[in-house]
């Protein structure tokens, strides 16, 4: 990720998710209340990793995808 100044930003955090966490949305229930933003559903099943467009949290899928996804 690059900012307007040309500097590279690192993701806010990396969170590993499993099939039990699907459908994935950010913020997750475990995130602190002060960091809340509008809920956005993220399709992690296509690439195995995704960034939240609001906060930059990096989600990485671990394990086997459930059938039907």
C-alpha angles and dihedrals in degrees: 000000000000129000127215089267092058095249118132116240122210120224115267093241140335118238124186114218133190136198089275089065094057130146085048120212135171130253094042122209089253094061118102117261093240091063097053122133131167111304113258125185114225125206101218094160095081100060106006093241136059141169123227107242092216106046105010095239109163115224121197122190116226125191134011123331115243118248114270097033 
